[in-house]
Amino acid sequence: MPARLDHTIVHSRDRFASARFLAELIGEPEPKSFGPFASLPLDGGVTLDYLDAPAEIVSQHLAFLVSEDEFDEIFARMKERELPYWAGPMHEKPQRINHLFGGRGVYLDDPDGHSIEFITRTYVID
């Protein structure tokens, strides 16, 4: 059986504020406390465990594959909150989305500077 990601730790300045930021964008319930973590369960059994960082936060990239309808809902929440977003990972093409591999994609930064990406088609590399 191939390995499957079960959980990962995401460092933050305020674990509940950061977990809540993502939960609200993707329409998930309030994150739960689990030991020192604010845990946000995702589809497929994966959990993001937000942890207050003891030092400087190193930016991570988190990409989420969503349906077309979910993308519309997430994107509407982003626009409603007037969040800055980009078509590219290096903040290229502000306030635009991309159409890679026949889908749609968008990048934004969370409160801790982590790069969050939402895509409707997975990237296929030959």
A tleap script that builds the chain and sets N, CA, C and O, in Angstrom:
source leaprc.protein.ff14SB
mol = sequence {
  NMET PRO ALA ARG LEU ASP HIE THR ILE VAL
  HIE SER ARG ASP ARG PHE ALA SER ALA ARG
  PHE LEU ALA GLU LEU ILE GLY GLU PRO GLU
  PRO LYS SER PHE GLY PRO PHE ALA SER LEU
  PRO LEU ASP GLY GLY VAL THR LEU ASP TYR
  LEU ASP ALA PRO ALA GLU ILE VAL SER GLN
  HIE LEU ALA PHE LEU VAL SER GLU ASP GLU
  PHE ASP GLU ILE PHE ALA ARG MET LYS GLU
  ARG GLU LEU PRO TYR TRP ALA GLY PRO MET
  HIE GLU LYS PRO GLN ARG ILE ASN HIE LEU
  PHE GLY GLY ARG GLY VAL TYR LEU ASP ASP
  PRO ASP GLY HIE SER ILE GLU PHE ILE THR
  ARG THR TYR VAL ILE CASP
}
set mol.1.N position { 0.846 -1.185 0.000 }
set mol.1.CA position { 0.000 0.000 0.000 }
set mol.1.C position { 0.885 1.240 0.000 }
set mol.1.O position { 1.818 1.334 0.797 }
set mol.2.N position { 0.603 2.185 -0.881 }
set mol.2.CA position { 1.398 3.420 -0.878 }
set mol.2.C position { 1.120 4.230 0.388 }
set mol.2.O position { 0.050 4.122 0.987 }
set mol.3.N position { 2.075 5.020 0.770 }
set mol.3.CA position { 1.908 5.875 1.946 }
set mol.3.C position { 0.840 6.917 1.681 }
set mol.3.O position { 0.686 7.397 0.558 }
set mol.4.N position { 0.114 7.257 2.712 }
set mol.4.CA position { -0.919 8.288 2.620 }
set mol.4.C position { -0.664 9.309 3.718 }
set mol.4.O position { -0.422 8.941 4.868 }
set mol.5.N position { -0.718 10.569 3.373 }
set mol.5.CA position { -0.528 11.622 4.365 }
set mol.5.C position { -1.673 11.568 5.371 }
set mol.5.O position { -2.843 11.546 4.991 }
set mol.6.N position { -1.327 11.547 6.653 }
set mol.6.CA position { -2.312 11.492 7.716 }
set mol.6.C position { -2.527 12.872 8.337 }
set mol.6.O position { -3.665 13.302 8.529 }
set mol.7.N position { -1.427 13.562 8.650 }
set mol.7.CA position { -1.509 14.900 9.220 }
set mol.7.C position { -0.190 15.620 9.016 }
set mol.7.O position { 0.841 14.998 8.760 }
set mol.8.N position { -0.235 16.923 9.132 }
set mol.8.CA position { 0.980 17.718 9.091 }
set mol.8.C position { 0.800 18.900 10.037 }
set mol.8.O position { -0.318 19.344 10.301 }
set mol.9.N position { 1.920 19.394 10.537 }
set mol.9.CA position { 1.891 20.521 11.463 }
set mol.9.C position { 2.164 21.803 10.689 }
set mol.9.O position { 3.083 21.865 9.872 }
set mol.10.N position { 1.363 22.814 10.952 }
set mol.10.CA position { 1.510 24.124 10.340 }
set mol.10.C position { 1.790 25.119 11.470 }
set mol.10.O position { 0.945 25.326 12.340 }
set mol.11.N position { 2.966 25.729 11.454 }
set mol.11.CA position { 3.318 26.701 12.489 }
set mol.11.C position { 2.558 28.006 12.281 }
set mol.11.O position { 2.315 28.432 11.152 }
set mol.12.N position { 2.192 28.624 13.388 }
set mol.12.CA position { 1.404 29.851 13.319 }
set mol.12.C position { 1.714 30.743 14.512 }
set mol.12.O position { 2.330 30.316 15.488 }
set mol.13.N position { 1.275 31.975 14.409 }
set mol.13.CA position { 1.396 32.912 15.532 }
set mol.13.C position { 0.246 32.715 16.512 }
set mol.13.O position { 0.410 32.884 17.720 }
set mol.14.N position { -0.920 32.353 15.978 }
set mol.14.CA position { -2.114 32.100 16.788 }
set mol.14.C position { -2.819 30.907 16.145 }
set mol.14.O position { -3.526 31.055 15.148 }
set mol.15.N position { -2.618 29.732 16.726 }
set mol.15.CA position { -3.070 28.490 16.083 }
set mol.15.C position { -4.559 28.491 15.740 }
set mol.15.O position { -4.942 28.016 14.671 }
set mol.16.N position { -5.401 29.015 16.629 }
set mol.16.CA position { -6.832 28.991 16.334 }
set mol.16.C position { -7.216 30.024 15.286 }
set mol.16.O position { -8.073 29.748 14.446 }
set mol.17.N position { -6.615 31.190 15.309 }
set mol.17.CA position { -6.915 32.196 14.290 }
set mol.17.C position { -6.511 31.698 12.911 }
set mol.17.O position { -7.248 31.888 11.943 }
set mol.18.N position { -5.352 31.064 12.811 }
set mol.18.CA position { -4.870 30.571 11.516 }
set mol.18.C position { -5.709 29.411 11.007 }
set mol.18.O position { -6.064 29.372 9.829 }
set mol.19.N position { -6.030 28.460 11.890 }
set mol.19.CA position { -6.862 27.321 11.486 }
set mol.19.C position { -8.260 27.795 11.101 }
set mol.19.O position { -8.859 27.287 10.153 }
set mol.20.N position { -8.768 28.766 11.841 }
set mol.20.CA position { -10.101 29.314 11.561 }
set mol.20.C position { -10.130 30.032 10.215 }
set mol.20.O position { -11.121 29.949 9.489 }
set mol.21.N position { -9.050 30.737 9.877 }
set mol.21.CA position { -8.958 31.436 8.587 }
set mol.21.C position { -9.218 30.454 7.440 }
set mol.21.O position { -10.037 30.719 6.559 }
set mol.22.N position { -8.510 29.315 7.460 }
set mol.22.CA position { -8.687 28.324 6.402 }
set mol.22.C position { -10.055 27.657 6.502 }
set mol.22.O position { -10.728 27.474 5.487 }
set mol.23.N position { -10.471 27.295 7.704 }
set mol.23.CA position { -11.766 26.631 7.881 }
set mol.23.C position { -12.900 27.479 7.311 }
set mol.23.O position { -13.794 26.961 6.642 }
set mol.24.N position { -12.860 28.772 7.577 }
set mol.24.CA position { -13.913 29.653 7.066 }
set mol.24.C position { -13.886 29.740 5.543 }
set mol.24.O position { -14.938 29.779 4.904 }
set mol.25.N position { -12.685 29.770 4.959 }
set mol.25.CA position { -12.602 29.836 3.496 }
set mol.25.C position { -13.176 28.591 2.839 }
set mol.25.O position { -13.873 28.685 1.829 }
set mol.26.N position { -12.885 27.419 3.410 }
set mol.26.CA position { -13.316 26.173 2.769 }
set mol.26.C position { -14.667 25.675 3.280 }
set mol.26.O position { -15.149 24.621 2.866 }
set mol.27.N position { -15.271 26.448 4.187 }
set mol.27.CA position { -16.603 26.092 4.661 }
set mol.27.C position { -16.619 24.925 5.629 }
set mol.27.O position { -17.572 24.145 5.643 }
set mol.28.N position { -15.579 24.795 6.438 }
set mol.28.CA position { -15.500 23.715 7.425 }
set mol.28.C position { -15.839 24.249 8.812 }
set mol.28.O position { -15.763 25.453 9.056 }
set mol.29.N position { -16.215 23.340 9.726 }
set mol.29.CA position { -16.525 23.778 11.089 }
set mol.29.C position { -15.289 24.290 11.834 }
set mol.29.O position { -14.154 24.136 11.384 }
set mol.30.N position { -15.551 24.893 12.969 }
set mol.30.CA position { -14.510 25.420 13.856 }
set mol.30.C position { -13.467 24.346 14.159 }
set mol.30.O position { -13.827 23.213 14.480 }
set mol.31.N position { -12.168 24.686 14.060 }
set mol.31.CA position { -11.119 23.727 14.420 }
set mol.31.C position { -11.263 23.297 15.881 }
set mol.31.O position { -11.776 24.046 16.712 }
set mol.32.N position { -10.805 22.088 16.179 }
set mol.32.CA position { -10.896 21.526 17.526 }
set mol.32.C position { -9.535 21.525 18.199 }
set mol.32.O position { -8.502 21.399 17.542 }
set mol.33.N position { -9.546 21.663 19.492 }
set mol.33.CA position { -8.325 21.579 20.277 }
set mol.33.C position { -7.916 20.118 20.408 }
set mol.33.O position { -8.742 19.258 20.712 }
set mol.34.N position { -6.627 19.843 20.176 }
set mol.34.CA position { -6.077 18.498 20.343 }
set mol.34.C position { -4.666 18.681 20.895 }
set mol.34.O position { -3.729 18.940 20.140 }
set mol.35.N position { -4.517 18.546 22.200 }
set mol.35.CA position { -3.229 18.822 22.824 }
set mol.35.C position { -2.852 20.271 22.554 }
set mol.35.O position { -3.660 21.170 22.788 }
set mol.36.N position { -1.631 20.515 22.062 }
set mol.36.CA position { -1.202 21.892 21.787 }
set mol.36.C position { -1.650 22.408 20.416 }
set mol.36.O position { -1.245 23.493 19.999 }
set mol.37.N position { -2.477 21.638 19.721 }
set mol.37.CA position { -2.846 21.955 18.344 }
set mol.37.C position { -4.275 22.480 18.212 }
set mol.37.O position { -5.139 22.201 19.043 }
set mol.38.N position { -4.497 23.242 17.153 }
set mol.38.CA position { -5.830 23.535 16.643 }
set mol.38.C position { -5.947 22.663 15.402 }
set mol.38.O position { -5.318 22.948 14.383 }
set mol.39.N position { -6.744 21.605 15.477 }
set mol.39.CA position { -6.808 20.600 14.412 }
set mol.39.C position { -7.965 20.874 13.468 }
set mol.39.O position { -9.102 21.107 13.878 }
set mol.40.N position { -7.627 20.838 12.192 }
set mol.40.CA position { -8.608 21.061 11.138 }
set mol.40.C position { -8.649 19.813 10.256 }
set mol.40.O position { -7.766 19.620 9.419 }
set mol.41.N position { -9.673 18.956 10.435 }
set mol.41.CA position { -9.779 17.766 9.590 }
set mol.41.C position { -10.187 18.130 8.169 }
set mol.41.O position { -11.023 19.008 7.955 }
set mol.42.N position { -9.588 17.445 7.205 }
set mol.42.CA position { -9.902 17.640 5.793 }
set mol.42.C position { -10.403 16.335 5.201 }
set mol.42.O position { -10.348 15.290 5.850 }
set mol.43.N position { -10.885 16.393 3.987 }
set mol.43.CA position { -11.346 15.203 3.281 }
set mol.43.C position { -10.197 14.213 3.135 }
set mol.43.O position { -9.036 14.613 3.047 }
set mol.44.N position { -10.516 12.935 3.108 }
set mol.44.CA position { -9.501 11.903 2.899 }
set mol.44.C position { -8.754 11.531 4.167 }
set mol.44.O position { -7.747 10.826 4.106 }
set mol.45.N position { -9.232 11.995 5.316 }
set mol.45.CA position { -8.605 11.624 6.567 }
set mol.45.C position { -7.364 12.416 6.939 }
set mol.45.O position { -6.693 12.081 7.915 }
set mol.46.N position { -7.045 13.456 6.185 }
set mol.46.CA position { -5.870 14.284 6.472 }
set mol.46.C position { -6.277 15.373 7.466 }
set mol.46.O position { -7.367 15.937 7.373 }
set mol.47.N position { -5.387 15.659 8.416 }
set mol.47.CA position { -5.629 16.715 9.386 }
set mol.47.C position { -4.488 17.719 9.340 }
set mol.47.O position { -3.318 17.338 9.304 }
set mol.48.N position { -4.829 19.003 9.342 }
set mol.48.CA position { -3.831 20.061 9.518 }
set mol.48.C position { -3.846 20.419 10.992 }
set mol.48.O position { -4.877 20.816 11.535 }
set mol.49.N position { -2.691 20.275 11.639 }
set mol.49.CA position { -2.552 20.589 13.055 }
set mol.49.C position { -1.765 21.880 13.189 }
set mol.49.O position { -0.548 21.899 13.002 }
set mol.50.N position { -2.465 22.957 13.515 }
set mol.50.CA position { -1.829 24.262 13.677 }
set mol.50.C position { -1.218 24.337 15.079 }
set mol.50.O position { -1.857 23.978 16.067 }
set mol.51.N position { 0.020 24.807 15.145 }
set mol.51.CA position { 0.776 24.881 16.384 }
set mol.51.C position { 1.404 26.259 16.517 }
set mol.51.O position { 1.997 26.765 15.564 }
set mol.52.N position { 1.282 26.868 17.683 }
set mol.52.CA position { 1.938 28.151 17.912 }
set mol.52.C position { 3.443 27.970 17.800 }
set mol.52.O position { 4.028 27.129 18.483 }
set mol.53.N position { 4.063 28.759 16.939 }
set mol.53.CA position { 5.503 28.633 16.668 }
set mol.53.C position { 6.317 29.260 17.793 }
set mol.53.O position { 5.976 30.334 18.288 }
set mol.54.N position { 7.394 28.587 18.197 }
set mol.54.CA position { 8.252 29.151 19.234 }
set mol.54.C position { 9.197 30.225 18.697 }
set mol.54.O position { 9.789 30.972 19.476 }
set mol.55.N position { 9.339 30.306 17.391 }
set mol.55.CA position { 10.280 31.249 16.766 }
set mol.55.C position { 9.680 31.728 15.447 }
set mol.55.O position { 8.474 31.633 15.220 }
set mol.56.N position { 10.548 32.240 14.591 }
set mol.56.CA position { 10.117 32.740 13.283 }
set mol.56.C position { 9.435 31.640 12.474 }
set mol.56.O position { 9.857 30.483 12.490 }
set mol.57.N position { 8.392 32.017 11.780 }
set mol.57.CA position { 7.644 31.064 10.958 }
set mol.57.C position { 8.252 30.994 9.566 }
set mol.57.O position { 8.490 32.018 8.925 }
set mol.58.N position { 8.496 29.789 9.114 }
set mol.58.CA position { 8.974 29.555 7.751 }
set mol.58.C position { 7.745 29.243 6.905 }
set mol.58.O position { 6.982 28.326 7.212 }
set mol.59.N position { 7.564 30.007 5.849 }
set mol.59.CA position { 6.394 29.862 5.002 }
set mol.59.C position { 6.328 28.479 4.372 }
set mol.59.O position { 7.330 27.949 3.891 }
set mol.60.N position { 5.125 27.902 4.383 }
set mol.60.CA position { 4.849 26.632 3.723 }
set mol.60.C position { 3.867 26.889 2.589 }
set mol.60.O position { 3.209 27.927 2.536 }
set mol.61.N position { 3.785 25.926 1.691 }
set mol.61.CA position { 2.817 25.981 0.599 }
set mol.61.C position { 1.831 24.840 0.807 }
set mol.61.O position { 2.229 23.682 0.928 }
set mol.62.N position { 0.554 25.169 0.847 }
set mol.62.CA position { -0.498 24.171 0.996 }
set mol.62.C position { -1.444 24.294 -0.186 }
set mol.62.O position { -2.061 25.341 -0.382 }
set mol.63.N position { -1.563 23.236 -0.971 }
set mol.63.CA position { -2.422 23.248 -2.156 }
set mol.63.C position { -3.608 22.317 -1.932 }
set mol.63.O position { -3.453 21.199 -1.441 }
set mol.64.N position { -4.794 22.795 -2.299 }
set mol.64.CA position { -6.020 22.046 -2.093 }
set mol.64.C position { -6.726 21.838 -3.423 }
set mol.64.O position { -6.999 22.794 -4.148 }
set mol.65.N position { -7.016 20.594 -3.733 }
set mol.65.CA position { -7.786 20.245 -4.917 }
set mol.65.C position { -9.257 20.304 -4.532 }
set mol.65.O position { -9.697 19.599 -3.624 }
set mol.66.N position { -10.017 21.149 -5.224 }
set mol.66.CA position { -11.436 21.348 -4.916 }
set mol.66.C position { -12.257 21.196 -6.190 }
set mol.66.O position { -11.733 21.295 -7.300 }
set mol.67.N position { -13.537 20.956 -6.013 }
set mol.67.CA position { -14.435 20.865 -7.175 }
set mol.67.C position { -14.669 22.263 -7.741 }
set mol.67.O position { -14.314 23.263 -7.116 }
set mol.68.N position { -15.263 22.320 -8.918 }
set mol.68.CA position { -15.591 23.613 -9.528 }
set mol.68.C position { -16.546 24.410 -8.633 }
set mol.68.O position { -16.369 25.615 -8.453 }
set mol.69.N position { -17.553 23.740 -8.076 }
set mol.69.CA position { -18.497 24.427 -7.197 }
set mol.69.C position { -17.806 24.918 -5.929 }
set mol.69.O position { -18.054 26.038 -5.482 }
set mol.70.N position { -16.944 24.091 -5.350 }
set mol.70.CA position { -16.207 24.510 -4.149 }
set mol.70.C position { -15.309 25.708 -4.456 }
set mol.70.O position { -15.198 26.630 -3.648 }
set mol.71.N position { -14.672 25.690 -5.627 }
set mol.71.CA position { -13.831 26.821 -6.019 }
set mol.71.C position { -14.662 28.100 -6.054 }
set mol.71.O position { -14.244 29.138 -5.541 }
set mol.72.N position { -15.854 28.015 -6.669 }
set mol.72.CA position { -16.731 29.194 -6.729 }
set mol.72.C position { -17.057 29.709 -5.336 }
set mol.72.O position { -17.031 30.917 -5.098 }
set mol.73.N position { -17.363 28.800 -4.412 }
set mol.73.CA position { -17.703 29.191 -3.042 }
set mol.73.C position { -16.510 29.814 -2.319 }
set mol.73.O position { -16.647 30.850 -1.669 }
set mol.74.N position { -15.347 29.186 -2.433 }
set mol.74.CA position { -14.125 29.693 -1.789 }
set mol.74.C position { -13.758 31.050 -2.377 }
set mol.74.O position { -13.457 31.991 -1.643 }
set mol.75.N position { -13.784 31.145 -3.689 }
set mol.75.CA position { -13.412 32.390 -4.354 }
set mol.75.C position { -14.368 33.521 -3.964 }
set mol.75.O position { -13.941 34.660 -3.778 }
set mol.76.N position { -15.648 33.208 -3.843 }
set mol.76.CA position { -16.628 34.215 -3.415 }
set mol.76.C position { -16.312 34.697 -1.992 }
set mol.76.O position { -16.422 35.889 -1.703 }
set mol.77.N position { -15.921 33.777 -1.107 }
set mol.77.CA position { -15.551 34.174 0.260 }
set mol.77.C position { -14.304 35.054 0.256 }
set mol.77.O position { -14.217 36.020 1.014 }
set mol.78.N position { -13.343 34.718 -0.598 }
set mol.78.CA position { -12.124 35.520 -0.699 }
set mol.78.C position { -12.466 36.946 -1.139 }
set mol.78.O position { -11.988 37.920 -0.557 }
set mol.79.N position { -13.289 37.047 -2.162 }
set mol.79.CA position { -13.657 38.363 -2.680 }
set mol.79.C position { -14.500 39.144 -1.666 }
set mol.79.O position { -14.328 40.353 -1.510 }
set mol.80.N position { -15.395 38.458 -0.992 }
set mol.80.CA position { -16.221 39.104 0.029 }
set mol.80.C position { -15.356 39.698 1.139 }
set mol.80.O position { -15.659 40.771 1.660 }
set mol.81.N position { -14.284 39.002 1.496 }
set mol.81.CA position { -13.378 39.469 2.550 }
set mol.81.C position { -12.316 40.426 2.001 }
set mol.81.O position { -11.476 40.929 2.747 }
set mol.82.N position { -12.365 40.669 0.690 }
set mol.82.CA position { -11.411 41.558 0.015 }
set mol.82.C position { -9.963 41.135 0.259 }
set mol.82.O position { -9.089 41.965 0.512 }
set mol.83.N position { -9.730 39.816 0.178 }
set mol.83.CA position { -8.382 39.293 0.358 }
set mol.83.C position { -7.586 39.441 -0.939 }
set mol.83.O position { -8.130 39.222 -2.021 }
set mol.84.N position { -6.314 39.807 -0.846 }
set mol.84.CA position { -5.492 39.831 -2.054 }
set mol.84.C position { -5.224 38.399 -2.528 }
set mol.84.O position { -5.032 37.493 -1.717 }
set mol.85.N position { -5.215 38.211 -3.842 }
set mol.85.CA position { -4.947 36.890 -4.410 }
set mol.85.C position { -4.186 37.057 -5.710 }
set mol.85.O position { -4.101 38.152 -6.267 }
set mol.86.N position { -3.631 35.936 -6.188 }
set mol.86.CA position { -2.778 35.966 -7.368 }
set mol.86.C position { -3.025 34.725 -8.226 }
set mol.86.O position { -3.519 33.701 -7.752 }
set mol.87.N position { -2.666 34.853 -9.495 }
set mol.87.CA position { -2.743 33.720 -10.416 }
set mol.87.C position { -1.511 32.829 -10.316 }
set mol.87.O position { -1.556 31.671 -10.731 }
set mol.88.N position { -0.408 33.350 -9.773 }
set mol.88.CA position { 0.834 32.593 -9.691 }
set mol.88.C position { 1.396 32.530 -8.283 }
set mol.88.O position { 1.070 33.370 -7.443 }
set mol.89.N position { 2.240 31.539 -8.017 }
set mol.89.CA position { 2.768 31.315 -6.671 }
set mol.89.C position { 3.742 32.379 -6.174 }
set mol.89.O position { 3.983 32.470 -4.971 }
set mol.90.N position { 4.295 33.168 -7.052 }
set mol.90.CA position { 5.241 34.216 -6.650 }
set mol.90.C position { 4.564 35.589 -6.680 }
set mol.90.O position { 5.200 36.621 -6.894 }
set mol.91.N position { 3.259 35.555 -6.459 }
set mol.91.CA position { 2.423 36.764 -6.438 }
set mol.91.C position { 2.370 37.445 -7.808 }
set mol.91.O position { 2.292 38.669 -7.903 }
set mol.92.N position { 2.414 36.627 -8.868 }
set mol.92.CA position { 2.256 37.157 -10.217 }
set mol.92.C position { 0.760 37.333 -10.517 }
set mol.92.O position { -0.087 36.584 -10.031 }
set mol.93.N position { 0.480 38.328 -11.318 }
set mol.93.CA position { -0.882 38.600 -11.792 }
set mol.93.C position { -1.863 38.793 -10.634 }
set mol.93.O position { -2.728 37.950 -10.398 }
set mol.94.N position { -1.719 39.912 -9.913 }
set mol.94.CA position { -2.615 40.164 -8.781 }
set mol.94.C position { -4.074 40.279 -9.194 }
set mol.94.O position { -4.411 40.778 -10.267 }
set mol.95.N position { -4.919 39.797 -8.298 }
set mol.95.CA position { -6.372 39.817 -8.438 }
set mol.95.C position { -6.841 39.105 -9.713 }
set mol.95.O position { -7.823 39.491 -10.348 }
set mol.96.N position { -6.089 38.040 -10.059 }
set mol.96.CA position { -6.465 37.190 -11.189 }
set mol.96.C position { -6.326 35.736 -10.782 }
set mol.96.O position { -5.618 35.422 -9.824 }
set mol.97.N position { -6.994 34.847 -11.501 }
set mol.97.CA position { -6.840 33.406 -11.296 }
set mol.97.C position { -6.136 32.825 -12.515 }
set mol.97.O position { -6.005 33.493 -13.541 }
set mol.98.N position { -5.683 31.573 -12.400 }
set mol.98.CA position { -5.075 30.911 -13.552 }
set mol.98.C position { -6.022 29.843 -14.098 }
set mol.98.O position { -7.036 29.510 -13.485 }
set mol.99.N position { -5.663 29.325 -15.258 }
set mol.99.CA position { -6.468 28.292 -15.918 }
set mol.99.C position { -5.576 27.137 -16.369 }
set mol.99.O position { -5.706 26.638 -17.487 }
set mol.100.N position { -4.670 26.720 -15.484 }
set mol.100.CA position { -3.728 25.656 -15.811 }
set mol.100.C position { -4.441 24.311 -15.946 }
set mol.100.O position { -5.367 24.005 -15.195 }
set mol.101.N position { -3.995 23.518 -16.917 }
set mol.101.CA position { -4.499 22.160 -17.149 }
set mol.101.C position { -6.012 22.117 -17.330 }
set mol.101.O position { -6.654 21.122 -16.995 }
set mol.102.N position { -6.584 23.203 -17.864 }
set mol.102.CA position { -8.011 23.239 -18.140 }
set mol.102.C position { -8.874 23.477 -16.915 }
set mol.102.O position { -10.095 23.336 -16.978 }
set mol.103.N position { -8.250 23.835 -15.801 }
set mol.103.CA position { -9.013 24.111 -14.581 }
set mol.103.C position { -8.842 25.555 -14.167 }
set mol.103.O position { -8.505 26.416 -14.979 }
set mol.104.N position { -9.075 25.805 -12.907 }
set mol.104.CA position { -8.874 27.136 -12.347 }
set mol.104.C position { -8.019 27.009 -11.096 }
set mol.104.O position { -8.076 26.007 -10.384 }
set mol.105.N position { -7.224 28.046 -10.841 }
set mol.105.CA position { -6.386 28.059 -9.648 }
set mol.105.C position { -6.186 29.464 -9.139 }
set mol.105.O position { -6.242 30.434 -9.895 }
set mol.106.N position { -5.948 29.560 -7.834 }
set mol.106.CA position { -5.727 30.855 -7.207 }
set mol.106.C position { -4.834 30.668 -5.989 }
set mol.106.O position { -4.861 29.625 -5.337 }
set mol.107.N position { -4.042 31.692 -5.692 }
set mol.107.CA position { -3.142 31.692 -4.542 }
set mol.107.C position { -3.495 32.853 -3.630 }
set mol.107.O position { -3.869 33.928 -4.100 }
set mol.108.N position { -3.377 32.639 -2.326 }
set mol.108.CA position { -3.475 33.718 -1.363 }
set mol.108.C position { -2.574 33.380 -0.187 }
set mol.108.O position { -2.153 32.235 -0.023 }
set mol.109.N position { -2.286 34.370 0.620 }
set mol.109.CA position { -1.468 34.168 1.810 }
set mol.109.C position { -2.371 34.127 3.031 }
set mol.109.O position { -3.322 34.901 3.142 }
set mol.110.N position { -2.060 33.210 3.950 }
set mol.110.CA position { -2.807 33.192 5.202 }
set mol.110.C position { -2.191 34.206 6.166 }
set mol.110.O position { -1.193 34.837 5.819 }
set mol.111.N position { -2.746 34.384 7.354 }
set mol.111.CA position { -2.238 35.406 8.271 }
set mol.111.C position { -0.773 35.232 8.675 }
set mol.111.O position { -0.139 36.193 9.111 }
set mol.112.N position { -0.227 34.022 8.538 }
set mol.112.CA position { 1.160 33.748 8.915 }
set mol.112.C position { 2.109 33.754 7.723 }
set mol.112.O position { 3.296 33.467 7.874 }
set mol.113.N position { 1.592 34.079 6.536 }
set mol.113.CA position { 2.435 34.123 5.343 }
set mol.113.C position { 2.560 32.802 4.609 }
set mol.113.O position { 3.357 32.688 3.677 }
set mol.114.N position { 1.778 31.791 5.015 }
set mol.114.CA position { 1.779 30.534 4.273 }
set mol.114.C position { 1.020 30.741 2.969 }
set mol.114.O position { -0.008 31.417 2.943 }
set mol.115.N position { 1.524 30.163 1.899 }
set mol.115.CA position { 0.892 30.273 0.590 }
set mol.115.C position { -0.174 29.189 0.462 }
set mol.115.O position { 0.119 27.996 0.531 }
set mol.116.N position { -1.405 29.627 0.277 }
set mol.116.CA position { -2.537 28.713 0.128 }
set mol.116.C position { -2.960 28.737 -1.334 }
set mol.116.O position { -3.149 29.802 -1.923 }
set mol.117.N position { -3.103 27.559 -1.906 }
set mol.117.CA position { -3.498 27.432 -3.314 }
set mol.117.C position { -4.751 26.578 -3.405 }
set mol.117.O position { -4.856 25.548 -2.739 }
set mol.118.N position { -5.692 27.000 -4.222 }
set mol.118.CA position { -6.879 26.209 -4.527 }
set mol.118.C position { -6.876 25.945 -6.027 }
set mol.118.O position { -6.757 26.876 -6.824 }
set mol.119.N position { -7.006 24.680 -6.410 }
set mol.119.CA position { -7.023 24.294 -7.821 }
set mol.119.C position { -8.198 23.350 -8.081 }
set mol.119.O position { -8.631 22.616 -7.192 }
set mol.120.N position { -8.701 23.384 -9.311 }
set mol.120.CA position { -9.792 22.485 -9.678 }
set mol.120.C position { -9.311 21.293 -10.507 }
set mol.120.O position { -10.056 20.337 -10.720 }
set mol.121.N position { -8.084 21.354 -10.963 }
set mol.121.CA position { -7.477 20.224 -11.692 }
set mol.121.C position { -6.071 20.018 -11.143 }
set mol.121.O position { -5.314 20.972 -10.962 }
set mol.122.N position { -5.744 18.792 -10.890 }
set mol.122.CA position { -4.407 18.508 -10.393 }
set mol.122.C position { -3.390 18.747 -11.515 }
set mol.122.O position { -3.700 18.600 -12.697 }
set mol.123.N position { -2.190 19.113 -11.120 }
set mol.123.CA position { -1.149 19.372 -12.102 }
set mol.123.C position { -0.561 18.040 -12.554 }
set mol.123.O position { -0.078 17.248 -11.746 }
set mol.124.N position { -0.615 17.819 -13.844 }
set mol.124.CA position { -0.103 16.588 -14.429 }
set mol.124.C position { 1.245 16.902 -15.072 }
set mol.124.O position { 1.340 17.726 -15.981 }
set mol.125.N position { 2.264 16.239 -14.590 }
set mol.125.CA position { 3.617 16.463 -15.119 }
set mol.125.C position { 4.090 15.156 -15.733 }
set mol.125.O position { 4.135 14.123 -15.066 }
set mol.126.N position { 4.441 15.212 -17.012 }
set mol.126.CA position { 4.929 14.001 -17.703 }
set mol.126.C position { 6.425 13.904 -17.599 }
set mol.126.O position { 7.020 12.958 -18.115 }
savepdb mol mol.pdb
quit
